Amino acid sequence: MTINMPSSTRMTDSSFFLETNTQTFTSPLNRATQKLELPGQRWRFNWSLPKLNRAQYAVWKAFILQLKGRTNTFTASDPDWQNNLGLWTGTPLVKGAGQTGNSLIIDNCTASKSDWGKAGDYFNCGSGLYCLTAPCSTNGSGETTLQFEPPMYTAPADNAPITCNPATVEMTLQIDDAGEWPSDANGTYAAKSFSAVQDL
């Protein structure tokens, strides 16, 4: 079950980032290091809220209760990147089945646009959240190639839609006792921090 995250209270700070999954081995003989990139990259989200009054707290209390600890998920996006820097105009679609890895050919974009997408922009394809690592421009036919992280391990279908603004991901809390929230004698609820991770 997916719960809507409250948006009525401004976060005091946040971090939204990709956690990679790697292994390294250093030889005890010559200290040469072997490095291996593994599947399982996931988005992480940490955020903090200011002190809340009773009405503000009630909204977050309901949200935490519905999540039931780590049972249910919620939809999240980078709070500082609700709109991409690039144009992302047209109705972009995957061009051709069988594409995996760190690049994706798409079409049906607005034709002949420089910086149609800019490095750092997010997009969704299926349930995946991806971030551009290079800018891209469209040709006269409205086609371009996206370069991004993390890699796509499952190929999207031909003509699958590309969406953004904001691009989102399903996440789950990392603890079961997030509902513990101290308050003072005046009914003011303490500032509080949360951590969540992509639901793979």
C-alpha positions as CSV (number, residue, x, y, z in Angstrom):
1,M,0.0,0.0,0.0
2,T,1.4,3.4,-1.0
3,I,0.7,6.4,1.3
4,N,0.9,10.1,0.2
5,M,3.7,12.0,2.0
6,P,2.5,15.3,3.6
7,S,3.7,18.5,1.9
8,S,2.2,21.1,4.2
9,T,5.3,21.4,6.4
10,R,8.5,22.8,5.0
11,M,11.6,20.6,5.8
12,T,14.4,22.2,7.6
13,D,17.0,20.2,5.7
14,S,17.1,17.1,3.5
15,S,19.4,14.8,1.5
16,F,18.3,12.7,-1.5
17,F,21.0,10.5,-3.0
18,L,21.9,7.3,-4.7
19,E,23.5,4.6,-2.6
20,T,25.7,2.4,-4.8
21,N,26.5,-1.3,-4.2
22,T,30.2,-2.3,-4.6
23,Q,32.7,-4.8,-3.5
24,T,36.5,-4.4,-3.3
25,F,39.4,-6.8,-2.7
26,T,42.9,-5.6,-1.9
27,S,45.7,-8.1,-2.4
28,P,47.8,-8.7,0.7
29,L,50.8,-9.2,-1.5
30,N,51.0,-6.1,-3.7
31,R,48.0,-4.1,-2.5
32,A,46.5,-4.1,-5.9
33,T,42.7,-3.5,-5.6
34,Q,40.0,-5.2,-7.6
35,K,36.6,-3.3,-7.7
36,L,33.2,-4.7,-8.7
37,E,30.0,-2.8,-9.3
38,L,26.9,-4.8,-8.2
39,P,23.2,-4.5,-8.9
40,G,21.1,-3.1,-6.0
41,Q,21.7,0.6,-6.2
42,R,19.0,2.4,-4.3
43,W,17.8,5.9,-3.6
44,R,18.0,7.1,0.0
45,F,16.1,10.1,1.5
46,N,16.9,11.8,4.8
47,W,14.8,14.8,6.0
48,S,14.2,16.8,9.1
49,L,11.1,18.7,10.3
50,P,11.0,21.8,12.6
51,K,9.0,21.9,15.8
52,L,5.3,21.4,15.0
53,N,2.1,22.6,16.6
54,R,-0.7,20.2,17.2
55,A,-2.4,20.7,13.9
56,Q,0.9,20.2,11.9
57,Y,1.8,17.2,13.9
58,A,-1.6,15.6,13.3
59,V,-0.9,15.4,9.6
60,W,2.5,13.7,10.1
61,K,1.1,11.4,12.8
62,A,-1.5,10.1,10.4
63,F,1.1,9.5,7.8
64,I,3.4,7.6,10.1
65,L,0.5,5.5,11.4
66,Q,-0.5,4.5,7.9
67,L,3.0,3.5,7.0
68,K,3.0,0.9,9.8
69,G,6.7,1.1,10.3
70,R,8.5,-0.6,7.3
71,T,5.3,-2.3,6.0
72,N,3.9,0.3,3.6
73,T,5.6,2.6,1.1
74,F,5.3,6.2,0.2
75,T,6.1,8.2,-2.9
76,A,9.0,10.6,-2.6
77,S,11.1,12.9,-4.8
78,D,14.1,15.1,-4.4
79,P,12.6,18.1,-2.4
80,D,15.2,20.5,-4.1
81,W,14.5,19.2,-7.6
82,Q,10.7,19.4,-8.2
83,N,11.2,20.8,-11.7
84,N,14.0,19.8,-14.1
85,L,16.4,22.3,-15.5
86,G,16.0,21.0,-19.0
87,L,12.9,21.5,-21.2
88,W,11.6,17.9,-21.3
89,T,8.9,19.0,-23.7
90,G,6.9,16.8,-26.0
91,T,5.6,13.4,-25.0
92,P,8.9,11.3,-24.7
93,L,8.7,7.6,-25.3
94,V,11.2,4.7,-25.3
95,K,12.3,4.1,-28.9
96,G,12.9,0.4,-29.3
97,A,12.6,-2.6,-27.0
98,G,15.5,-4.4,-25.4
99,Q,17.5,-1.4,-24.0
100,T,19.3,-1.8,-20.8
101,G,22.4,-0.2,-19.1
102,N,23.2,3.5,-18.7
103,S,21.7,4.9,-21.9
104,L,18.3,5.0,-23.5
105,I,17.1,6.1,-26.9
106,I,13.8,8.0,-26.8
107,D,11.7,9.8,-29.3
108,N,8.5,11.9,-29.5
109,C,10.3,14.9,-27.9
110,T,10.1,18.4,-29.2
111,A,12.4,18.5,-32.2
112,S,15.7,20.4,-32.5
113,K,16.1,21.5,-28.9
114,S,19.5,22.0,-27.4
115,D,19.8,21.1,-23.7
116,W,16.4,19.3,-23.9
117,G,17.6,17.5,-20.8
118,K,20.4,18.7,-18.4
119,A,22.8,16.9,-16.2
120,G,21.2,16.4,-12.8
121,D,17.6,16.1,-14.1
122,Y,15.5,13.2,-12.9
123,F,13.1,11.1,-14.9
124,N,10.9,8.0,-14.4
125,C,10.7,5.0,-16.8
126,G,8.4,2.4,-15.4
127,S,8.9,2.2,-11.6
128,G,12.5,3.3,-11.9
129,L,14.0,6.7,-11.0
130,Y,17.0,7.8,-12.9
131,C,19.2,10.9,-13.0
132,L,20.9,12.3,-16.1
133,T,24.7,12.3,-16.0
134,A,25.1,14.4,-19.2
135,P,23.0,17.0,-21.1
136,C,21.1,15.9,-24.2
137,S,19.7,17.6,-27.2
138,T,17.0,16.4,-29.6
139,N,17.5,16.0,-33.4
140,G,15.1,17.1,-36.1
141,S,13.0,14.0,-35.6
142,G,12.5,14.6,-31.9
143,E,15.0,11.8,-30.8
144,T,17.7,11.9,-28.2
145,T,19.8,9.5,-26.1
146,L,19.6,9.8,-22.3
147,Q,22.7,8.9,-20.2
148,F,22.0,8.3,-16.6
149,E,22.5,6.5,-13.3
150,P,21.6,4.0,-11.9
151,P,21.7,1.4,-14.8
152,M,18.5,-0.1,-16.1
153,Y,18.6,-3.8,-15.5
154,T,15.1,-4.6,-16.9
155,A,14.5,-3.4,-20.5
156,P,11.4,-1.1,-20.8
157,A,8.9,-1.8,-23.5
158,D,8.9,0.0,-26.8
159,N,6.9,3.3,-26.5
160,A,7.0,3.1,-22.7
161,P,6.4,6.7,-21.4
162,I,9.2,8.9,-19.9
163,T,7.9,11.2,-17.1
164,C,9.2,13.9,-14.8
165,N,8.5,17.1,-12.9
166,P,8.7,15.7,-10.3
167,A,10.1,12.2,-10.9
168,T,9.3,10.0,-7.9
169,V,10.3,6.7,-6.3
170,E,8.6,4.4,-3.9
171,M,10.3,4.4,-0.5
172,T,10.0,2.8,2.9
173,L,11.0,4.0,6.4
174,Q,14.1,2.4,7.9
175,I,12.7,2.0,11.4
176,D,9.5,0.7,13.0
177,D,9.3,3.3,15.9
178,A,9.1,6.5,13.8
179,G,5.9,7.3,15.6
180,E,7.8,8.2,18.8
181,W,7.6,12.0,18.9
182,P,8.2,14.0,22.1
183,S,6.1,17.0,23.0
184,D,6.5,19.7,25.7
185,A,4.0,21.0,28.2
186,N,2.8,23.6,25.7
187,G,1.8,21.0,23.1
188,T,4.7,21.7,20.8
189,Y,6.2,18.7,19.2
190,A,10.0,18.4,18.9
191,A,12.0,18.7,15.7
192,K,12.5,15.3,14.2
193,S,14.5,13.5,11.5
194,F,13.6,10.6,9.3
195,S,15.4,8.2,7.0
196,A,13.9,6.1,4.2
197,V,15.2,3.9,1.4
198,Q,14.0,2.9,-2.0
199,D,11.6,-0.1,-1.9
200,L,13.3,-2.6,-4.3
